[in-house]
Structures are given as C-alpha cells and as structure tokens.
Amino acid sequence: MRNRYIVLLVVVLAWAVAAIVLGSPSLGVFGSGTARQASRISPACLSATLAHSASLPGTAIDVSPAPETDTANPDTQISFLGASSTNVREVSVLGSRSGEHHGHVHGYFQGDGASFVPEEPFDPGEQVFVRAVIGSKRVAFQFRVDTPYRTARTPEFPNAQAAPADYQSFYTLPGVQAPVMTVTVPDRDPAAGDILTTNGPGPGRYGPLIYTPQGRLVWFEELGGGETAENLSEQTYEGQRDLTWWKGRVLSLGFGQGEDIVMSSNYETVARVTGGNGLKADLHDFQIAPHDIAYITAFNPIRCDLRPVKGKSGGAIVDTAIQQIDMRTGLVRWEWHSLDHIGASESEVEAPSDATPWDYFHLNSIDPEPDGNILISARSTWAGYQLEGGTGKVLWRLGGNESSFKMGPGTSMAWQHDGRVLANGELTFFDDGSNPPIHSQSRAVRIKLDLRTREAQLASVYTHADPPLLAASQGNMQTLADGNTLVGYGGVPAISEYAKGGALLFDAHQPFDMSFYRAFRFPWSGRPLSPPAVLASLNNTAEETIVHASWNGATGLASWRVLASEHLGSPLQAQAEIPATGFESSTTLPVKHVYVAVQALDSAGHVLGTSKTVRVISYAASLQ
C-alpha cells in the first residue's frame, strides 16, 4: 500500500506543476496567450496610501466605492450602507469625463441602506464625484474608476479526459462519468456525515459530488459547456440547510467567473448570486450571513503601471474584491478591494516580466464574524488579515512579511488557504506550503493569538503521515461539531479526518491525477423531485430480464422493489426486492418481461419514490 501511494504521489507532483495556475499565474505556467493585451503605458493603480476607509466622516454611513480609492469598476453601483433607503436622497453623480449620471436609488431588503444604480457605466480612469443627502446631512466624496484588463480571450484551465480507471459509469445515467472515491481508512466518526466535494479543474468530468463515508456515490450533477463546479458545502439560507456551490469558468489566470448557487434538499435551485458592480462571482468563497446577506470573492484584473515594483509599464494586476450582496435584490451592499489596503510590497510573488496580470494577493477565503469584522486569507502574501467591518481597514496581519504578531515556532505559513475563526478565538488555516515548496508537506494548523502581547502560538497541527502530502494549490480545514478536524488536500485530492489528539479517523481520495478545491463533511439528507431512474433489458439469451435502478441524490435509500409485467396490457406486479448496495443496483429476473418499474424503499419498507414505467429493450441496445 505504501509503495502504491508513493507512485501516486509522484503523479500528483507532476500534475501540480500544471495546477499552479490556481495559486500563482504570475509564475508563468500559462498566460502567454493573454500577455499581449497591452503594450502602451498602463494607468497608475498602486495607491500612495493604504489608510482608506469606507466610512463617511461624521456619519454612520459606509460607502462603496470607498472615498479616495482608485479601484471602482466602470459598471459600479454607489452603495450607502447604514441608513434606511428613504433617508438616501438627492444623489448627484458626476464623472470627470462622462459628465452627469442619471440613475435610480434601490433599497436593500434588510432595510439598512440603498444603492444608486447608474443608467450608464463610467469611463475607465475617470474621477467620479458623488453628493447626496443622508437624513438631514449633506455628504460628498469622490473615487477613481479603474481600467479593466479584458479576459474574454483568456483561456480556461485545460480539461483532459480522465483515465477509465478514474471514473465510474452507470446504465441509468448514460454518458455520466463520476470520479471514483477510494477509502483507505474506514470511517470511525459516522456522525460527521457524508463527503461533499467537487472535481476539477484538471482531468475528468466536472460537477458537485456527494459520497458516503464508504465511498459510495450519492449525487453527481455533471456539468457541460466548459463549466466547472467548486466549493460544494452546506449552509443555512432562509432557515433551511441547503447545498451551496459555485459554477462557472476557471480561467488560466487562476480565478473563476461564474455564479454561486443555493440548492435545496430536493436539488432545486432556490437562489443565485452572480456578483455585482460589473464583476462576476469567483470560485474561492461564498459565505451566507444572517438576513440573506452573501459574502463572495470577485477577481478584478486591471491595467496597471508596474514599474514601481520592477514590472512592466504596460502591465496589469489582479485586484481582488469582497462583495457583500443582498441576496434578495442582487444589490452590492458593500465592497472591499485589496489594492486599497494591501501594498504590493507584501506579495511573495514577483511582478511578471510580461503583461500577464500579476496575481499579487489572491484572496481565497472570507470569514464574517459575529462582531462584524472579517477574517480573510491571501495566498500570495502568505498572510491572514483581520478587517474592520464597515470601514474595511486592516486591524492586523497574521504572517507574511508585515505580520502584526511575533510568529511562534511552527506558525509561519506559505501559500495558505481557508482562514477561519473558531468560537474560542483561535484561527485555522490549510497551509499548503507550496508552490514552489516552502514546507516539506501541507498542514492544517490551529493558531492561538495573544492580542495583548501580539504573539502567535501553534495550538495544533495535522499532517498526513503515510504518505506525506504536499498540495501545490487549493485545500481547506473544517472544524467539525465534535471538535474533530477534516482536511481536504485540494491539489492532492485526499480527504482526512483527525481526532483532537491527531489520530486518523478517516482517509479517502479521488484519483490522484484529479484535484478538488475543498472537501467537507455534513449529515446530508436529500430527496430529489425527479423520480428514480430505471433501465431494463433482456440478457444475451433473450430469456431473462436485467434491471438497473438508481436515484441520483437520494439518501435514506435501503432497497429496491422491482415491478414488471410479462405481457402488453397486464398490470405490473412485484417481482423482487434487492438491497441498495451502491449508487446503482442491479438484478436479473428469471423471466422475459415487457415493462418494468422500480420503487425506492427506506429501511422500514416505506416507498420513497417510484420510477416511470419503461419498456424492456434488447441486450444489444443496452450495451449502446
């Protein structure tokens, strides 16, 4: 077993060289096709000051774009957060080039603010002057519009055909190829629930995936049209526990353009978050806060003169944004940009020598906290940041080259993902340690902060011992309800659960030439609105009937009742009952039948769902 793991690890490390685009495209793996977009001098975009605040002086109002910033997209709204929409009046907006902008003020569902939505976009590079009356107070501020770097011709991450051994296929889902999940350490924590993950980017078919801890497929929604699924999780929306995930295009620059989806336990889409202000929702995070408020990541490549950081005059940079969105209206309540607060000097990635957008920051997680502050993680600076809610100011940095804390032994991270705050104040991260390699293996770490002495101490660390795993990109750390820790190794598609003391409670992996972004465990209960699927055919003697049954997404399924009739016009009768031992169950009826249906049963024998009645096909047709 150990030798087989080592061989697979070699394959993983070879694939990781390609997977690096999800972490740092500035290292030049891809991008040659997108690097020729501009040769003339780009606008200045590196701010002279990082002490920006979204708060308007003398008010309780936070505005986006923030005053005196240079990162607003031409299609931006102007958001006023902190007053009822009826108190936002007499909004006047003037572009230094485009002139006066007409628009409408739309209130947030939460009743605590409004956005002015212009009828026409602003001009790239222009200064915008805003005046308004908030209650009885007149306010005024200004901001500058950025110059977008066009990504329409940027290639997507390559999607190779997976090896046949990597996937499972089914009679009842023709054409679908679901990645195999191999369990190497049987589950010792069944209360933790099922495995929620995805596949891609990389080889294989893409889509959200749910497996049992035994590796049995529960649900796979295979995507087409070049779309990728990432970040499948479970969150609360409108009082219900729903699936949430992202789908869209993953660009070779290392970020996504798509939408976040909320899906009920019936696998029906109940909400979509597409992003706002001219930006599309990125794959890296989607967090639902109370009152139907979403926090999403959005990557905004803009043209930028990078000569101050030894880059090109006709360069470009990837500015990353947090958008706080009203899920009911789609309006952007608040927006934060990395270039307004984090200097380019903090990046551990050098500016590229060509015009490929420099991914200097690479925001990969957002964790809204109960007090309104926000913890974020940035891969390219090797640091986590605590942001002040509302103002967006950086309260402190953990790690990187400007850490606010003295980093104790084992606390320094590199290329990390998924920063979270626990109820006791400790922080957790998935520390990739690569790429290029800084650590010998990837780790899940829990860090304790002393805010008085400004010291960081390592509270616990979890590593995969056999074999050591080093992920070039992606990955996450989930603290389970019982205090155990689930680690998704991302670029190395392994999933491990550890007890508080470090004992390995569960270990599994997808094929090692594949990858996923994150993995989670939740006790999931699903009941599809679509009926079970059935395919029935004669066997090769044409004297017996083979029946295949499945129900994509159904949980609590214990057995199948097979109904069939031997003659046209005769009623279906129960012929057999078989256990539901896998995603698809099969049996043979020792009689030639004409029509077949199946019923899905729970452990008490209750009917959960009934398939359509299908005509029995020939053996040759079933093979096609």
TAGI-V324872 format. One record per residue. RES is the residue in one letter. PHI is phi in radians with two decimals (* if undefined). NEAR is the number of other ideal C-beta (glycine too) atoms within 12 Angstrom. D_LAST is the distance of its C-alpha to the last C-alpha in Angstrom with 2 decimals. Layout:
# TAGI-V324872
RES&PHI&NEAR&D_LAST ; RES&PHI&NEAR&D_LAST
This chain:
# TAGI-V324872
M&*&13&36.54 ; R&-1.12&13&39.13 ; N&-1.10&11&38.24 ; R&-1.11&16&34.55 ; Y&-1.08&24&35.66 ; I&-1.13&17&37.94 ; V&-1.06&16&35.25 ; L&-1.10&29&33.04 ; L&-1.13&31&36.11 ; V&-1.07&19&36.63 ; V&-1.08&28&33.15 ; V&-1.07&39&34.01 ; L&-1.15&29&37.29 ; A&-1.15&19&35.76 ; W&-1.16&34&33.32 ; A&-1.09&40&36.28 ; V&-1.04&24&37.94 ; A&-1.34&32&35.28 ; A&-1.17&46&35.18 ; I&-1.04&41&38.88 ; V&-1.06&40&38.28 ; L&-1.29&49&37.94 ; G&-1.91&44&41.42 ; S&-2.66&43&43.58 ; P&-1.12&45&42.44 ; S&-1.14&41&46.09 ; L&-1.37&33&45.71 ; G&1.60&27&43.93 ; V&-1.17&29&40.43 ; F&-2.06&33&39.06 ; G&1.83&36&41.05 ; S&-1.07&19&42.25 ; G&-1.35&19&40.37 ; T&-1.86&31&42.00 ; A&-1.49&30&45.38 ; R&-1.76&18&46.78 ; Q&-1.12&30&46.97 ; A&-2.46&28&50.72 ; S&-2.09&15&53.62 ; R&-1.30&14&56.56 ; I&-1.19&19&58.34 ; S&-1.42&33&56.45 ; P&-1.15&29&58.32 ; A&-1.18&24&59.95 ; C&-2.41&43&57.86 ; L&-1.50&34&59.20 ; S&-1.14&29&61.48 ; A&-1.28&16&65.08 ; T&-2.31&16&65.16 ; L&-1.98&27&62.63 ; A&-1.64&17&64.81 ; H&-1.42&35&62.97 ; S&-2.42&29&62.87 ; A&-1.41&40&61.04 ; S&-1.43&26&64.00 ; L&-1.45&33&66.55 ; P&-0.98&17&70.06 ; G&1.38&13&72.05 ; T&-2.33&28&69.10 ; A&-1.80&23&66.34 ; I&-1.80&36&63.79 ; D&-1.88&37&61.04 ; V&-2.07&49&59.75 ; S&-2.35&47&56.77 ; P&-1.08&47&56.95 ; A&-1.20&42&59.65 ; P&-1.00&33&63.08 ; E&1.14&28&63.90 ; T&-1.74&38&60.36 ; D&-2.16&38&58.53 ; T&-2.08&46&54.85 ; A&-1.24&49&54.11 ; N&-1.30&41&51.14 ; P&-0.96&31&52.10 ; D&-1.70&28&50.08 ; T&-1.23&46&51.80 ; Q&-1.46&46&53.13 ; I&-2.09&51&56.53 ; S&-1.79&47&56.35 ; F&-2.09&45&59.32 ; L&-1.97&44&58.68 ; G&2.20&33&61.40 ; A&-2.54&31&62.85 ; S&-1.15&21&61.77 ; S&-1.08&31&60.42 ; T&-1.21&16&63.54 ; N&-1.61&27&65.63 ; V&-1.74&36&63.83 ; R&-2.35&22&65.76 ; E&0.87&19&66.99 ; V&-1.34&35&64.29 ; S&-2.13&25&65.19 ; V&-2.25&39&62.94 ; L&-2.29&24&64.12 ; G&-1.58&31&62.33 ; S&-1.14&20&64.69 ; R&-1.98&19&62.88 ; S&-1.47&23&60.88 ; G&1.43&17&63.75 ; E&-1.22&20&63.65 ; H&-2.03&32&60.34 ; H&-1.55&17&59.85 ; G&-3.11&25&57.41 ; H&-2.33&19&57.13 ; V&-1.65&31&57.69 ; H&-2.08&27&54.93 ; G&-1.43&27&55.59 ; Y&-1.44&33&53.41 ; F&-1.02&23&52.07 ; Q&-1.32&27&54.03 ; G&1.38&21&57.28 ; D&-2.05&29&58.56 ; G&2.89&40&58.21 ; A&-2.77&38&56.92 ; S&-2.06&40&55.42 ; F&-1.52&35&56.85 ; V&-1.84&29&53.90 ; P&-1.16&34&55.12 ; E&-1.33&15&54.04 ; E&-2.25&17&53.72 ; P&-1.24&26&52.83 ; F&-1.46&39&55.58 ; D&-1.47&26&56.23 ; P&-0.99&30&55.17 ; G&1.45&28&58.17 ; E&-1.46&27&60.48 ; Q&-1.57&26&62.68 ; V&-2.08&41&62.16 ; F&-1.94&28&65.07 ; V&-2.10&40&64.53 ; R&-2.26&25&67.20 ; A&-2.79&33&66.86 ; V&-1.96&22&68.84 ; I&-1.96&34&67.62 ; G&1.15&22&69.66 ; S&-1.90&11&73.16 ; K&-1.85&22&72.54 ; R&-1.54&18&71.87 ; V&-2.21&33&69.49 ; A&-2.64&25&68.55 ; F&-2.75&37&66.33 ; Q&-2.52&27&64.51 ; F&-2.64&38&61.49 ; R&-1.98&37&59.96 ; V&-1.61&39&56.56 ; D&-1.40&45&54.40 ; T&-2.00&35&52.82 ; P&-1.08&37&49.01 ; Y&-1.66&38&47.02 ; R&-1.24&20&44.12 ; T&-2.01&33&40.65 ; A&-1.04&14&38.56 ; R&-1.78&16&37.83 ; T&-1.23&33&37.58 ; P&-1.21&24&34.24 ; E&-1.49&31&32.04 ; F&-1.06&38&31.48 ; P&-1.11&22&28.81 ; N&-2.15&27&25.32 ; A&-1.41&19&23.76 ; Q&-1.21&15&20.26 ; A&-1.35&29&20.57 ; A&-1.15&17&20.15 ; P&-0.94&13&17.11 ; A&-1.24&19&19.78 ; D&-1.42&30&20.98 ; Y&-2.32&31&18.27 ; Q&-2.03&30&16.30 ; S&-2.19&25&12.88 ; F&-2.45&27&11.94 ; Y&-1.07&28&9.55 ; T&-1.47&32&12.09 ; L&-2.21&31&12.40 ; P&-1.04&18&9.18 ; G&1.54&15&10.37 ; V&-1.36&29&13.64 ; Q&-2.23&31&15.35 ; A&-1.60&40&18.52 ; P&-1.03&43&21.30 ; V&-1.33&32&22.32 ; M&-1.94&39&25.83 ; T&-1.84&29&27.84 ; V&-1.68&25&31.03 ; T&-1.86&25&33.82 ; V&-2.21&26&36.74 ; P&-1.01&18&36.05 ; D&-1.15&29&37.25 ; R&-2.02&20&40.92 ; D&-2.43&29&41.20 ; P&-1.07&18&38.78 ; A&-1.17&19&40.82 ; A&-1.21&32&39.72 ; G&1.71&31&36.33 ; D&-1.47&38&32.85 ; I&-1.78&48&31.90 ; L&-1.97&44&31.39 ; T&-2.75&49&30.32 ; T&-2.49&51&28.05 ; N&-2.32&44&26.44 ; G&1.87&48&27.84 ; P&-1.31&45&29.15 ; G&2.32&46&27.75 ; P&-1.20&31&24.42 ; G&1.69&40&21.37 ; R&-1.45&36&20.16 ; Y&-1.74&47&23.13 ; G&2.76&36&24.08 ; P&-1.24&47&26.40 ; L&-2.36&51&25.71 ; I&-2.18&45&27.33 ; Y&-2.17&42&27.30 ; T&-1.34&34&29.41 ; P&-1.11&32&32.06 ; Q&-1.54&21&30.04 ; G&1.55&30&27.28 ; R&-1.39&31&24.88 ; L&-1.18&39&23.05 ; V&-1.85&41&24.49 ; W&-2.64&42&23.50 ; F&-2.56&39&21.73 ; E&-1.83&34&21.88 ; E&-1.25&31&19.94 ; L&-1.70&31&21.86 ; G&-2.27&16&21.09 ; G&1.15&14&23.45 ; G&1.37&23&25.28 ; E&-1.49&31&26.58 ; T&-2.06&41&27.49 ; A&-1.89&45&28.48 ; E&-2.49&51&31.60 ; N&1.10&48&34.24 ; L&-1.20&46&32.56 ; S&-2.57&40&35.46 ; E&-2.28&33&37.07 ; Q&-2.46&36&40.19 ; T&-1.68&19&42.37 ; Y&-2.40&33&42.27 ; E&0.89&18&44.35 ; G&1.40&13&45.00 ; Q&-2.01&20&41.39 ; R&-1.46&24&39.45 ; D&-2.17&33&36.51 ; L&-1.40&45&33.95 ; T&-2.27&42&35.01 ; W&-2.83&46&33.19 ; W&-1.99&47&33.17 ; K&-2.44&41&30.58 ; G&2.85&39&31.15 ; R&-1.65&34&31.57 ; V&-1.76&46&32.96 ; L&-1.38&39&35.22 ; S&-1.14&33&36.12 ; L&-1.28&47&39.64 ; G&1.85&51&38.67 ; F&-2.48&50&38.46 ; G&-1.99&46&36.22 ; Q&-2.30&36&36.43 ; G&-2.99&38&34.73 ; E&-2.59&34&35.41 ; D&-1.66&46&35.97 ; I&-2.16&40&34.21 ; V&-1.97&33&35.43 ; M&-2.25&36&32.86 ; S&-1.27&26&33.86 ; S&-1.19&27&32.71 ; N&-1.62&21&30.46 ; Y&1.13&30&28.76 ; E&-1.81&20&30.45 ; T&-1.26&22&32.26 ; V&-1.92&25&35.98 ; A&-2.81&31&37.53 ; R&-2.33&27&36.97 ; V&-2.18&44&39.44 ; T&-1.70&29&39.03 ; G&1.63&40&42.29 ; G&-2.54&37&45.39 ; N&1.02&42&48.15 ; G&1.41&30&45.76 ; L&-1.91&41&43.87 ; K&-1.72&34&40.29 ; A&-1.04&41&39.48 ; D&-1.66&48&38.86 ; L&-1.32&46&36.58 ; H&-1.29&48&39.38 ; D&-2.81&47&40.72 ; F&-2.65&48&40.69 ; Q&-2.10&38&43.29 ; I&-1.71&35&44.12 ; A&-1.72&28&47.83 ; P&-0.99&18&49.69 ; H&1.21&22&50.28 ; D&1.06&28&46.86 ; I&-1.96&35&47.70 ; A&-1.94&45&45.12 ; Y&-1.95&43&45.89 ; I&-2.29&50&43.46 ; T&-1.61&51&43.55 ; A&-2.53&47&43.57 ; F&-1.74&49&43.92 ; N&-2.26&50&46.15 ; P&-1.23&48&46.53 ; I&-2.30&44&49.79 ; R&-1.29&36&51.92 ; C&-2.73&42&54.74 ; D&-1.30&30&57.61 ; L&-1.78&36&57.12 ; R&-1.05&18&60.25 ; P&-1.08&21&61.97 ; V&-2.03&26&59.36 ; K&1.16&17&59.34 ; G&-1.82&32&56.30 ; K&-1.49&31&55.95 ; S&-1.20&22&57.99 ; G&-1.69&28&54.93 ; G&-1.49&41&52.83 ; A&-2.58&44&50.57 ; I&-2.42&52&50.14 ; V&-1.67&52&47.64 ; D&-1.45&46&49.58 ; T&-1.96&47&47.84 ; A&-2.19&50&48.47 ; I&-1.83&52&48.38 ; Q&-2.03&47&47.91 ; Q&-1.74&45&49.03 ; I&-2.10&46&47.27 ; D&-1.30&35&47.98 ; M&-1.19&39&44.56 ; R&-1.36&23&45.72 ; T&-1.90&27&46.93 ; G&1.41&28&45.26 ; L&-1.29&41&48.75 ; V&-1.48&46&49.69 ; R&-1.39&46&52.51 ; W&-2.82&47&53.35 ; E&-2.46&43&52.20 ; W&-2.19&50&53.15 ; H&-2.11&43&52.78 ; S&-1.11&47&53.09 ; L&-1.15&41&55.20 ; D&-1.36&41&57.81 ; H&-2.32&40&58.41 ; I&-2.08&39&57.08 ; G&-1.27&28&58.67 ; A&-1.09&38&56.84 ; S&-1.17&21&59.08 ; E&-1.39&29&57.22 ; S&-1.26&37&54.01 ; E&-1.62&33&53.10 ; V&-1.99&37&51.09 ; E&-1.27&22&53.05 ; A&-1.08&35&52.86 ; P&-1.19&35&50.64 ; S&-1.45&19&52.35 ; D&-1.99&27&50.20 ; A&-1.60&35&49.36 ; T&-1.07&44&46.31 ; P&-0.97&49&46.94 ; W&-1.42&47&48.67 ; D&-1.52&49&46.97 ; Y&-1.31&43&50.34 ; F&-2.08&48&49.69 ; H&1.05&48&46.00 ; L&-1.08&47&46.27 ; N&-2.31&51&43.58 ; S&-2.76&43&44.77 ; I&-2.30&42&46.93 ; D&-2.24&33&48.57 ; P&-1.18&32&50.75 ; E&-1.85&25&53.52 ; P&-1.00&14&55.43 ; D&-1.46&15&58.57 ; G&1.69&24&56.83 ; N&-1.31&25&56.67 ; I&-2.39&39&53.45 ; L&-1.72&43&52.35 ; I&-2.22&47&50.12 ; S&-2.16&49&48.79 ; A&-2.18&48&48.71 ; R&-1.13&53&46.91 ; S&-1.36&44&48.89 ; T&-1.88&40&52.30 ; W&1.03&40&51.58 ; A&-2.50&44&53.17 ; G&-1.83&47&52.88 ; Y&-2.29&42&54.97 ; Q&-1.70&34&56.60 ; L&-1.78&41&56.93 ; E&-1.38&25&59.46 ; G&-1.05&30&57.95 ; G&1.53&31&59.07 ; T&-1.23&31&60.94 ; G&1.42&41&58.12 ; K&-1.15&25&60.70 ; V&-1.40&34&59.78 ; L&-1.42&27&61.69 ; W&-2.84&26&60.84 ; R&-2.05&33&58.59 ; L&-2.05&44&57.23 ; G&1.54&39&56.67 ; G&1.30&35&56.41 ; N&-1.58&20&59.46 ; E&-2.36&25&61.35 ; S&-1.07&28&60.81 ; S&-1.40&24&63.11 ; F&-2.10&30&63.07 ; K&-1.28&17&64.27 ; M&-1.47&28&61.10 ; G&-1.24&22&61.67 ; P&-0.95&13&60.20 ; G&1.42&22&56.40 ; T&-1.64&35&56.06 ; S&-1.23&30&55.38 ; M&-2.05&43&51.79 ; A&-2.53&39&49.82 ; W&1.06&49&46.77 ; Q&-1.29&48&46.43 ; H&-2.34&50&44.21 ; D&1.07&49&44.28 ; G&-1.38&44&47.95 ; R&-2.39&36&48.74 ; V&-1.87&33&51.99 ; L&-1.50&25&52.37 ; A&-1.07&13&54.66 ; N&-1.53&14&57.33 ; G&1.60&21&57.39 ; E&-1.24&28&55.62 ; L&-1.93&44&52.97 ; T&-2.18&43&49.62 ; F&-2.53&51&47.61 ; F&-1.69&51&44.74 ; D&-1.66&47&46.56 ; D&-1.03&48&44.07 ; G&1.28&40&46.89 ; S&-2.82&41&44.85 ; N&-2.57&39&44.23 ; P&-1.28&23&46.32 ; P&-1.07&20&47.07 ; I&-2.01&22&50.20 ; H&-1.82&27&49.58 ; S&-1.39&16&48.21 ; Q&-2.75&30&45.56 ; S&-1.30&47&44.34 ; R&-2.44&43&46.11 ; A&-1.83&47&46.18 ; V&-2.17&45&49.84 ; R&-2.08&35&52.11 ; I&-2.10&41&55.29 ; K&-1.79&25&58.52 ; L&-1.86&35&60.76 ; D&-1.83&20&64.50 ; L&-1.25&16&65.26 ; R&-1.38&7&69.00 ; T&-1.59&13&69.17 ; R&0.99&18&66.08 ; E&-2.18&20&64.56 ; A&-2.00&34&60.93 ; Q&-2.18&24&60.24 ; L&-1.37&26&57.09 ; A&-1.49&26&56.52 ; S&-2.84&30&53.42 ; V&-2.50&31&50.70 ; Y&-2.22&39&47.28 ; T&-2.29&31&45.63 ; H&-1.55&36&42.78 ; A&-1.41&19&44.64 ; D&-2.41&20&42.03 ; P&-1.60&30&40.96 ; P&-1.09&25&42.88 ; L&-2.02&42&40.58 ; L&-2.21&35&41.53 ; A&-1.57&52&39.49 ; A&-1.28&41&39.90 ; S&-2.86&52&39.16 ; Q&1.17&51&38.19 ; G&1.86&56&38.65 ; N&-2.77&47&40.52 ; M&-2.36&47&42.76 ; Q&-1.98&38&42.59 ; T&-1.56&35&45.57 ; L&-1.38&26&44.37 ; A&-1.07&16&46.43 ; D&-1.54&21&47.71 ; G&1.61&23&48.89 ; N&-1.25&32&46.18 ; T&-2.19&44&44.51 ; L&-1.79&45&40.85 ; V&-2.12&51&40.18 ; G&-1.82&47&37.10 ; Y&-1.53&51&37.42 ; G&1.12&54&35.41 ; G&-1.05&47&34.96 ; V&-1.85&47&34.64 ; P&-1.31&50&32.05 ; A&-1.85&47&33.92 ; I&-2.30&47&35.16 ; S&-2.32&45&38.33 ; E&-2.03&42&40.66 ; Y&-2.11&35&44.32 ; A&-1.27&21&47.16 ; K&-0.97&18&50.37 ; G&-1.46&13&51.85 ; G&1.82&21&48.95 ; A&-1.14&18&47.21 ; L&-1.38&28&43.43 ; L&-1.73&32&41.86 ; F&-2.86&39&38.18 ; D&-2.61&36&36.17 ; A&-2.69&39&32.54 ; H&-2.75&41&30.63 ; Q&-1.41&43&27.47 ; P&-0.94&34&26.41 ; F&-1.29&40&29.59 ; D&-1.53&35&28.26 ; M&-1.72&47&27.50 ; S&-2.68&50&30.20 ; F&-2.41&49&31.08 ; Y&-1.48&54&34.17 ; R&-2.45&48&35.36 ; A&-2.44&48&34.54 ; F&-2.39&39&36.19 ; R&-2.14&40&36.51 ; F&-2.54&33&37.05 ; P&-1.30&25&36.84 ; W&-1.64&34&34.10 ; S&-2.24&27&33.40 ; G&-2.20&36&30.51 ; R&-2.42&26&29.45 ; P&-1.07&30&26.78 ; L&-1.32&18&27.55 ; S&-1.29&24&23.92 ; P&-1.33&26&22.91 ; P&-1.01&41&20.81 ; A&-1.79&34&17.04 ; V&-2.47&42&15.45 ; L&-2.34&34&12.20 ; A&-2.24&43&13.03 ; S&-2.51&32&11.53 ; L&-1.29&28&13.50 ; N&-1.43&26&13.83 ; N&-1.23&14&13.88 ; T&-1.68&14&17.33 ; A&1.10&19&16.46 ; E&-1.97&15&19.66 ; E&-2.24&23&18.72 ; T&-2.06&38&16.74 ; I&-1.69&36&14.86 ; V&-2.15&44&15.52 ; H&-2.09&35&14.64 ; A&-2.40&46&17.16 ; S&-2.70&41&18.37 ; W&-2.55&42&20.95 ; N&-1.10&35&21.03 ; G&1.75&39&24.74 ; A&-1.36&39&26.27 ; T&-1.96&33&29.09 ; G&1.31&26&31.10 ; L&-1.48&39&28.12 ; A&-1.89&24&29.12 ; S&-2.74&27&27.00 ; W&-2.14&42&24.56 ; R&-1.82&36&25.61 ; V&-1.71&40&23.00 ; L&-1.93&34&23.95 ; A&-2.73&37&22.71 ; S&-2.36&27&24.08 ; E&-1.57&21&23.94 ; H&-2.36&15&25.09 ; L&-1.04&11&24.87 ; G&1.52&9&27.65 ; S&-1.48&13&28.44 ; P&-1.22&15&28.66 ; L&-1.26&27&26.39 ; Q&-2.20&19&28.07 ; A&-1.11&21&27.79 ; Q&-1.98&28&26.11 ; A&-2.86&28&25.91 ; E&-2.31&23&26.79 ; I&-2.21&27&25.20 ; P&-1.22&17&26.31 ; A&-1.55&33&24.52 ; T&-1.61&18&24.60 ; G&-2.61&27&22.16 ; F&-1.03&38&20.35 ; E&-2.06&35&17.62 ; S&-1.95&36&18.93 ; S&-2.40&30&17.40 ; T&-2.68&29&19.08 ; T&-2.12&27&18.95 ; L&-1.64&32&21.06 ; P&-1.35&17&22.82 ; V&-2.48&25&22.58 ; K&-1.40&25&20.20 ; H&-1.93&36&20.04 ; V&-1.84&24&19.28 ; Y&-2.24&31&19.44 ; V&-2.49&43&19.17 ; A&-2.49&35&20.61 ; V&-2.34&45&21.83 ; Q&-2.09&36&25.08 ; A&-1.52&39&25.81 ; L&-2.08&29&29.20 ; D&-1.50&22&31.79 ; S&-1.17&14&33.98 ; A&-1.61&10&36.37 ; G&1.52&15&33.78 ; H&-1.32&16&33.97 ; V&-1.38&23&31.00 ; L&-1.60&30&29.90 ; G&-3.00&34&27.13 ; T&-2.21&25&25.08 ; S&-1.33&34&21.56 ; K&-1.20&22&20.78 ; T&-1.46&23&20.28 ; V&-2.07&32&16.76 ; R&-1.44&21&15.90 ; V&-1.25&34&14.20 ; I&-1.77&26&10.98 ; S&-1.32&19&10.29 ; Y&-1.06&22&9.21 ; A&-1.07&12&6.88 ; A&-1.16&18&5.29 ; S&-1.16&24&5.38 ; L&-1.30&15&3.78 ; Q&-1.49&12&0.00
